[in-house]
Amino acid sequence: MVELMSQARIVANINYRYLEPITMVGALFLAGSVPAVAGLCLLERRYGLGRKYKDLSVF
């Protein structure tokens, strides 16, 4: 992710257009992280590896 962001900054500095490359990096990050989180939630439900002490939750 850090490498992708640095490449976006290089492209933005060359073209003087900062919105498009940085927005694309954010969209790619969301496209990868949202399915990963959903998959992890499914794994937690299937194997029961959630929090053991739900009443002591911080949130």
PDB file with one MODEL, atoms N, CA, C and O in Angstrom:
MODEL        1
ATOM      1  N   MET A   1       0.823  -1.193   0.000  1.00  0.00           N
ATOM      2  CA  MET A   1       0.000   0.000   0.000  1.00  0.00           C
ATOM      3  C   MET A   1       0.868   1.258   0.000  1.00  0.00           C
ATOM      4  O   MET A   1       0.558   2.238  -0.677  1.00  0.00           O
ATOM      5  N   VAL A   2       1.942   1.218   0.757  1.00  0.00           N
ATOM      6  CA  VAL A   2       2.831   2.383   0.816  1.00  0.00           C
ATOM      7  C   VAL A   2       3.469   2.622  -0.541  1.00  0.00           C
ATOM      8  O   VAL A   2       3.594   3.767  -0.977  1.00  0.00           O
ATOM      9  N   GLU A   3       3.872   1.554  -1.209  1.00  0.00           N
ATOM     10  CA  GLU A   3       4.483   1.690  -2.528  1.00  0.00           C
ATOM     11  C   GLU A   3       3.490   2.235  -3.548  1.00  0.00           C
ATOM     12  O   GLU A   3       3.849   3.058  -4.390  1.00  0.00           O
ATOM     13  N   LEU A   4       2.262   1.784  -3.474  1.00  0.00           N
ATOM     14  CA  LEU A   4       1.233   2.264  -4.394  1.00  0.00           C
ATOM     15  C   LEU A   4       0.958   3.752  -4.177  1.00  0.00           C
ATOM     16  O   LEU A   4       0.761   4.501  -5.135  1.00  0.00           O
ATOM     17  N   MET A   5       0.946   4.171  -2.916  1.00  0.00           N
ATOM     18  CA  MET A   5       0.717   5.589  -2.612  1.00  0.00           C
ATOM     19  C   MET A   5       1.891   6.447  -3.085  1.00  0.00           C
ATOM     20  O   MET A   5       1.688   7.555  -3.581  1.00  0.00           O
ATOM     21  N   SER A   6       3.091   5.950  -2.939  1.00  0.00           N
ATOM     22  CA  SER A   6       4.242   6.739  -3.399  1.00  0.00           C
ATOM     23  C   SER A   6       4.259   6.847  -4.922  1.00  0.00           C
ATOM     24  O   SER A   6       4.645   7.879  -5.471  1.00  0.00           O
ATOM     25  N   GLN A   7       3.837   5.778  -5.605  1.00  0.00           N
ATOM     26  CA  GLN A   7       3.746   5.860  -7.065  1.00  0.00           C
ATOM     27  C   GLN A   7       2.654   6.838  -7.495  1.00  0.00           C
ATOM     28  O   GLN A   7       2.811   7.544  -8.490  1.00  0.00           O
ATOM     29  N   ALA A   8       1.565   6.881  -6.759  1.00  0.00           N
ATOM     30  CA  ALA A   8       0.498   7.839  -7.070  1.00  0.00           C
ATOM     31  C   ALA A   8       0.984   9.265  -6.882  1.00  0.00           C
ATOM     32  O   ALA A   8       0.635  10.153  -7.659  1.00  0.00           O
ATOM     33  N   ARG A   9       1.796   9.485  -5.843  1.00  0.00           N
ATOM     34  CA  ARG A   9       2.344  10.841  -5.650  1.00  0.00           C
ATOM     35  C   ARG A   9       3.306  11.220  -6.764  1.00  0.00           C
ATOM     36  O   ARG A   9       3.339  12.377  -7.183  1.00  0.00           O
ATOM     37  N   ILE A  10       4.089  10.261  -7.250  1.00  0.00           N
ATOM     38  CA  ILE A  10       5.009  10.547  -8.351  1.00  0.00           C
ATOM     39  C   ILE A  10       4.224  10.918  -9.599  1.00  0.00           C
ATOM     40  O   ILE A  10       4.558  11.890 -10.278  1.00  0.00           O
ATOM     41  N   VAL A  11       3.185  10.153  -9.906  1.00  0.00           N
ATOM     42  CA  VAL A  11       2.342  10.454 -11.075  1.00  0.00           C
ATOM     43  C   VAL A  11       1.672  11.808 -10.899  1.00  0.00           C
ATOM     44  O   VAL A  11       1.585  12.589 -11.846  1.00  0.00           O
ATOM     45  N   ALA A  12       1.199  12.087  -9.692  1.00  0.00           N
ATOM     46  CA  ALA A  12       0.534  13.366  -9.435  1.00  0.00           C
ATOM     47  C   ALA A  12       1.501  14.531  -9.583  1.00  0.00           C
ATOM     48  O   ALA A  12       1.127  15.583 -10.101  1.00  0.00           O
ATOM     49  N   ASN A  13       2.731  14.355  -9.138  1.00  0.00           N
ATOM     50  CA  ASN A  13       3.710  15.427  -9.271  1.00  0.00           C
ATOM     51  C   ASN A  13       4.087  15.682 -10.723  1.00  0.00           C
ATOM     52  O   ASN A  13       4.381  16.817 -11.099  1.00  0.00           O
ATOM     53  N   ILE A  14       4.082  14.647 -11.533  1.00  0.00           N
ATOM     54  CA  ILE A  14       4.407  14.819 -12.951  1.00  0.00           C
ATOM     55  C   ILE A  14       3.283  15.549 -13.671  1.00  0.00           C
ATOM     56  O   ILE A  14       3.535  16.449 -14.472  1.00  0.00           O
ATOM     57  N   ASN A  15       2.042  15.164 -13.387  1.00  0.00           N
ATOM     58  CA  ASN A  15       0.885  15.704 -14.111  1.00  0.00           C
ATOM     59  C   ASN A  15       0.228  16.895 -13.430  1.00  0.00           C
ATOM     60  O   ASN A  15      -0.631  17.545 -14.025  1.00  0.00           O
ATOM     61  N   TYR A  16       0.612  17.191 -12.205  1.00  0.00           N
ATOM     62  CA  TYR A  16      -0.008  18.254 -11.402  1.00  0.00           C
ATOM     63  C   TYR A  16      -1.502  18.017 -11.197  1.00  0.00           C
ATOM     64  O   TYR A  16      -2.275  18.965 -11.059  1.00  0.00           O
ATOM     65  N   ARG A  17      -1.899  16.756 -11.179  1.00  0.00           N
ATOM     66  CA  ARG A  17      -3.283  16.377 -10.897  1.00  0.00           C
ATOM     67  C   ARG A  17      -3.236  15.379  -9.755  1.00  0.00           C
ATOM     68  O   ARG A  17      -2.824  14.234  -9.942  1.00  0.00           O
ATOM     69  N   TYR A  18      -3.650  15.803  -8.588  1.00  0.00           N
ATOM     70  CA  TYR A  18      -3.491  14.996  -7.383  1.00  0.00           C
ATOM     71  C   TYR A  18      -4.733  14.183  -7.038  1.00  0.00           C
ATOM     72  O   TYR A  18      -4.628  13.136  -6.398  1.00  0.00           O
ATOM     73  N   LEU A  19      -5.887  14.642  -7.447  1.00  0.00           N
ATOM     74  CA  LEU A  19      -7.134  14.000  -7.044  1.00  0.00           C
ATOM     75  C   LEU A  19      -7.286  12.597  -7.632  1.00  0.00           C
ATOM     76  O   LEU A  19      -7.631  11.658  -6.915  1.00  0.00           O
ATOM     77  N   GLU A  20      -7.032  12.452  -8.919  1.00  0.00           N
ATOM     78  CA  GLU A  20      -7.289  11.177  -9.586  1.00  0.00           C
ATOM     79  C   GLU A  20      -6.400  10.043  -9.081  1.00  0.00           C
ATOM     80  O   GLU A  20      -6.929   8.988  -8.731  1.00  0.00           O
ATOM     81  N   PRO A  21      -5.068  10.207  -9.024  1.00  0.00           N
ATOM     82  CA  PRO A  21      -4.248   9.069  -8.586  1.00  0.00           C
ATOM     83  C   PRO A  21      -4.478   8.682  -7.126  1.00  0.00           C
ATOM     84  O   PRO A  21      -4.491   7.496  -6.798  1.00  0.00           O
ATOM     85  N   ILE A  22      -4.655   9.650  -6.262  1.00  0.00           N
ATOM     86  CA  ILE A  22      -4.843   9.342  -4.849  1.00  0.00           C
ATOM     87  C   ILE A  22      -6.225   8.737  -4.616  1.00  0.00           C
ATOM     88  O   ILE A  22      -6.381   7.882  -3.744  1.00  0.00           O
ATOM     89  N   THR A  23      -7.230   9.167  -5.381  1.00  0.00           N
ATOM     90  CA  THR A  23      -8.551   8.564  -5.296  1.00  0.00           C
ATOM     91  C   THR A  23      -8.523   7.116  -5.777  1.00  0.00           C
ATOM     92  O   THR A  23      -9.193   6.257  -5.205  1.00  0.00           O
ATOM     93  N   MET A  24      -7.762   6.850  -6.810  1.00  0.00           N
ATOM     94  CA  MET A  24      -7.641   5.477  -7.306  1.00  0.00           C
ATOM     95  C   MET A  24      -6.971   4.570  -6.276  1.00  0.00           C
ATOM     96  O   MET A  24      -7.370   3.417  -6.113  1.00  0.00           O
ATOM     97  N   VAL A  25      -5.969   5.076  -5.589  1.00  0.00           N
ATOM     98  CA  VAL A  25      -5.321   4.283  -4.544  1.00  0.00           C
ATOM     99  C   VAL A  25      -6.322   3.975  -3.431  1.00  0.00           C
ATOM    100  O   VAL A  25      -6.364   2.851  -2.931  1.00  0.00           O
ATOM    101  N   GLY A  26      -7.124   4.960  -3.043  1.00  0.00           N
ATOM    102  CA  GLY A  26      -8.135   4.732  -2.016  1.00  0.00           C
ATOM    103  C   GLY A  26      -9.176   3.720  -2.458  1.00  0.00           C
ATOM    104  O   GLY A  26      -9.602   2.878  -1.666  1.00  0.00           O
ATOM    105  N   ALA A  27      -9.590   3.793  -3.717  1.00  0.00           N
ATOM    106  CA  ALA A  27     -10.579   2.843  -4.233  1.00  0.00           C
ATOM    107  C   ALA A  27     -10.004   1.433  -4.279  1.00  0.00           C
ATOM    108  O   ALA A  27     -10.701   0.469  -3.961  1.00  0.00           O
ATOM    109  N   LEU A  28      -8.747   1.304  -4.670  1.00  0.00           N
ATOM    110  CA  LEU A  28      -8.114  -0.022  -4.687  1.00  0.00           C
ATOM    111  C   LEU A  28      -7.970  -0.574  -3.274  1.00  0.00           C
ATOM    112  O   LEU A  28      -8.143  -1.771  -3.047  1.00  0.00           O
ATOM    113  N   PHE A  29      -7.653   0.299  -2.330  1.00  0.00           N
ATOM    114  CA  PHE A  29      -7.547  -0.148  -0.944  1.00  0.00           C
ATOM    115  C   PHE A  29      -8.890  -0.660  -0.435  1.00  0.00           C
ATOM    116  O   PHE A  29      -8.953  -1.713   0.199  1.00  0.00           O
ATOM    117  N   LEU A  30      -9.960   0.077  -0.708  1.00  0.00           N
ATOM    118  CA  LEU A  30     -11.295  -0.361  -0.293  1.00  0.00           C
ATOM    119  C   LEU A  30     -11.714  -1.644  -1.005  1.00  0.00           C
ATOM    120  O   LEU A  30     -12.331  -2.523  -0.403  1.00  0.00           O
ATOM    121  N   ALA A  31     -11.375  -1.746  -2.291  1.00  0.00           N
ATOM    122  CA  ALA A  31     -11.735  -2.945  -3.051  1.00  0.00           C
ATOM    123  C   ALA A  31     -11.035  -4.187  -2.509  1.00  0.00           C
ATOM    124  O   ALA A  31     -11.544  -5.299  -2.655  1.00  0.00           O
ATOM    125  N   GLY A  32      -9.893  -4.011  -1.894  1.00  0.00           N
ATOM    126  CA  GLY A  32      -9.200  -5.155  -1.312  1.00  0.00           C
ATOM    127  C   GLY A  32      -9.543  -5.401   0.137  1.00  0.00           C
ATOM    128  O   GLY A  32      -9.607  -6.551   0.570  1.00  0.00           O
ATOM    129  N   SER A  33      -9.766  -4.339   0.898  1.00  0.00           N
ATOM    130  CA  SER A  33      -9.949  -4.514   2.338  1.00  0.00           C
ATOM    131  C   SER A  33     -11.376  -4.912   2.718  1.00  0.00           C
ATOM    132  O   SER A  33     -11.558  -5.672   3.669  1.00  0.00           O
ATOM    133  N   VAL A  34     -12.372  -4.433   2.019  1.00  0.00           N
ATOM    134  CA  VAL A  34     -13.759  -4.767   2.368  1.00  0.00           C
ATOM    135  C   VAL A  34     -14.036  -6.264   2.183  1.00  0.00           C
ATOM    136  O   VAL A  34     -14.602  -6.878   3.087  1.00  0.00           O
ATOM    137  N   PRO A  35     -13.665  -6.875   1.057  1.00  0.00           N
ATOM    138  CA  PRO A  35     -13.873  -8.321   0.958  1.00  0.00           C
ATOM    139  C   PRO A  35     -13.022  -9.118   1.955  1.00  0.00           C
ATOM    140  O   PRO A  35     -13.451 -10.170   2.430  1.00  0.00           O
ATOM    141  N   ALA A  36     -11.838  -8.630   2.268  1.00  0.00           N
ATOM    142  CA  ALA A  36     -11.001  -9.323   3.246  1.00  0.00           C
ATOM    143  C   ALA A  36     -11.645  -9.308   4.629  1.00  0.00           C
ATOM    144  O   ALA A  36     -11.631 -10.322   5.327  1.00  0.00           O
ATOM    145  N   VAL A  37     -12.200  -8.185   5.024  1.00  0.00           N
ATOM    146  CA  VAL A  37     -12.868  -8.091   6.324  1.00  0.00           C
ATOM    147  C   VAL A  37     -14.122  -8.966   6.342  1.00  0.00           C
ATOM    148  O   VAL A  37     -14.407  -9.626   7.340  1.00  0.00           O
ATOM    149  N   ALA A  38     -14.861  -8.969   5.249  1.00  0.00           N
ATOM    150  CA  ALA A  38     -16.058  -9.808   5.180  1.00  0.00           C
ATOM    151  C   ALA A  38     -15.685 -11.284   5.274  1.00  0.00           C
ATOM    152  O   ALA A  38     -16.371 -12.058   5.941  1.00  0.00           O
ATOM    153  N   GLY A  39     -14.606 -11.670   4.613  1.00  0.00           N
ATOM    154  CA  GLY A  39     -14.149 -13.044   4.697  1.00  0.00           C
ATOM    155  C   GLY A  39     -13.698 -13.422   6.094  1.00  0.00           C
ATOM    156  O   GLY A  39     -13.966 -14.532   6.553  1.00  0.00           O
ATOM    157  N   LEU A  40     -13.021 -12.520   6.771  1.00  0.00           N
ATOM    158  CA  LEU A  40     -12.597 -12.789   8.145  1.00  0.00           C
ATOM    159  C   LEU A  40     -13.790 -12.914   9.084  1.00  0.00           C
ATOM    160  O   LEU A  40     -13.775 -13.740   9.996  1.00  0.00           O
ATOM    161  N   CYS A  41     -14.815 -12.109   8.873  1.00  0.00           N
ATOM    162  CA  CYS A  41     -16.028 -12.224   9.702  1.00  0.00           C
ATOM    163  C   CYS A  41     -16.698 -13.580   9.494  1.00  0.00           C
ATOM    164  O   CYS A  41     -17.179 -14.192  10.448  1.00  0.00           O
ATOM    165  N   LEU A  42     -16.728 -14.041   8.261  1.00  0.00           N
ATOM    166  CA  LEU A  42     -17.304 -15.354   7.994  1.00  0.00           C
ATOM    167  C   LEU A  42     -16.489 -16.467   8.657  1.00  0.00           C
ATOM    168  O   LEU A  42     -17.053 -17.425   9.186  1.00  0.00           O
ATOM    169  N   LEU A  43     -15.174 -16.336   8.624  1.00  0.00           N
ATOM    170  CA  LEU A  43     -14.329 -17.335   9.275  1.00  0.00           C
ATOM    171  C   LEU A  43     -14.522 -17.334  10.789  1.00  0.00           C
ATOM    172  O   LEU A  43     -14.536 -18.395  11.413  1.00  0.00           O
ATOM    173  N   GLU A  44     -14.671 -16.158  11.377  1.00  0.00           N
ATOM    174  CA  GLU A  44     -14.905 -16.079  12.817  1.00  0.00           C
ATOM    175  C   GLU A  44     -16.228 -16.742  13.189  1.00  0.00           C
ATOM    176  O   GLU A  44     -16.311 -17.445  14.196  1.00  0.00           O
ATOM    177  N   ARG A  45     -17.254 -16.521  12.384  1.00  0.00           N
ATOM    178  CA  ARG A  45     -18.548 -17.136  12.672  1.00  0.00           C
ATOM    179  C   ARG A  45     -18.479 -18.651  12.521  1.00  0.00           C
ATOM    180  O   ARG A  45     -19.058 -19.390  13.318  1.00  0.00           O
ATOM    181  N   ARG A  46     -17.772 -19.104  11.498  1.00  0.00           N
ATOM    182  CA  ARG A  46     -17.719 -20.542  11.247  1.00  0.00           C
ATOM    183  C   ARG A  46     -16.931 -21.288  12.316  1.00  0.00           C
ATOM    184  O   ARG A  46     -17.362 -22.344  12.779  1.00  0.00           O
ATOM    185  N   TYR A  47     -15.797 -20.756  12.707  1.00  0.00           N
ATOM    186  CA  TYR A  47     -14.933 -21.458  13.650  1.00  0.00           C
ATOM    187  C   TYR A  47     -15.075 -20.965  15.086  1.00  0.00           C
ATOM    188  O   TYR A  47     -14.427 -21.502  15.984  1.00  0.00           O
ATOM    189  N   GLY A  48     -15.904 -19.961  15.318  1.00  0.00           N
ATOM    190  CA  GLY A  48     -16.183 -19.499  16.671  1.00  0.00           C
ATOM    191  C   GLY A  48     -14.998 -18.878  17.371  1.00  0.00           C
ATOM    192  O   GLY A  48     -14.808 -19.087  18.570  1.00  0.00           O
ATOM    193  N   LEU A  49     -14.206 -18.129  16.656  1.00  0.00           N
ATOM    194  CA  LEU A  49     -13.022 -17.523  17.254  1.00  0.00           C
ATOM    195  C   LEU A  49     -13.221 -16.041  17.548  1.00  0.00           C
ATOM    196  O   LEU A  49     -12.277 -15.256  17.469  1.00  0.00           O
ATOM    197  N   GLY A  50     -14.438 -15.664  17.884  1.00  0.00           N
ATOM    198  CA  GLY A  50     -14.712 -14.274  18.235  1.00  0.00           C
ATOM    199  C   GLY A  50     -14.203 -13.956  19.630  1.00  0.00           C
ATOM    200  O   GLY A  50     -13.424 -14.726  20.192  1.00  0.00           O
ATOM    201  N   ARG A  51     -14.616 -12.873  20.178  1.00  0.00           N
ATOM    202  CA  ARG A  51     -14.205 -12.508  21.536  1.00  0.00           C
ATOM    203  C   ARG A  51     -14.797 -13.475  22.542  1.00  0.00           C
ATOM    204  O   ARG A  51     -15.967 -13.845  22.450  1.00  0.00           O
ATOM    205  N   LYS A  52     -13.992 -13.875  23.492  1.00  0.00           N
ATOM    206  CA  LYS A  52     -14.475 -14.804  24.513  1.00  0.00           C
ATOM    207  C   LYS A  52     -15.258 -14.064  25.591  1.00  0.00           C
ATOM    208  O   LYS A  52     -16.196 -14.615  26.168  1.00  0.00           O
ATOM    209  N   TYR A  53     -14.890 -12.856  25.857  1.00  0.00           N
ATOM    210  CA  TYR A  53     -15.521 -12.079  26.918  1.00  0.00           C
ATOM    211  C   TYR A  53     -16.236 -10.890  26.300  1.00  0.00           C
ATOM    212  O   TYR A  53     -15.709  -9.777  26.306  1.00  0.00           O
ATOM    213  N   LYS A  54     -17.411 -11.108  25.775  1.00  0.00           N
ATOM    214  CA  LYS A  54     -18.134 -10.057  25.079  1.00  0.00           C
ATOM    215  C   LYS A  54     -18.658  -8.983  26.012  1.00  0.00           C
ATOM    216  O   LYS A  54     -18.896  -7.858  25.573  1.00  0.00           O
ATOM    217  N   ASP A  55     -18.848  -9.299  27.301  1.00  0.00           N
ATOM    218  CA  ASP A  55     -19.359  -8.304  28.221  1.00  0.00           C
ATOM    219  C   ASP A  55     -18.261  -7.306  28.625  1.00  0.00           C
ATOM    220  O   ASP A  55     -18.572  -6.252  29.181  1.00  0.00           O
ATOM    221  N   LEU A  56     -16.994  -7.616  28.358  1.00  0.00           N
ATOM    222  CA  LEU A  56     -15.908  -6.702  28.683  1.00  0.00           C
ATOM    223  C   LEU A  56     -15.459  -5.902  27.471  1.00  0.00           C
ATOM    224  O   LEU A  56     -14.334  -5.402  27.438  1.00  0.00           O
ATOM    225  N   SER A  57     -16.319  -5.779  26.490  1.00  0.00           N
ATOM    226  CA  SER A  57     -15.983  -5.101  25.260  1.00  0.00           C
ATOM    227  C   SER A  57     -15.732  -3.604  25.521  1.00  0.00           C
ATOM    228  O   SER A  57     -16.388  -2.979  26.354  1.00  0.00           O
ATOM    229  N   VAL A  58     -14.777  -3.068  24.792  1.00  0.00           N
ATOM    230  CA  VAL A  58     -14.438  -1.661  24.914  1.00  0.00           C
ATOM    231  C   VAL A  58     -15.469  -0.799  24.215  1.00  0.00           C
ATOM    232  O   VAL A  58     -15.766   0.311  24.657  1.00  0.00           O
ATOM    233  N   PHE A  59     -16.014  -1.309  23.126  1.00  0.00           N
ATOM    234  CA  PHE A  59     -16.946  -0.518  22.323  1.00  0.00           C
ATOM    235  C   PHE A  59     -18.353  -0.860  22.692  1.00  0.00           C
ATOM    236  O   PHE A  59     -19.292  -0.301  22.128  1.00  0.00           O
TER     237      PHE A  59
ENDMDL
END
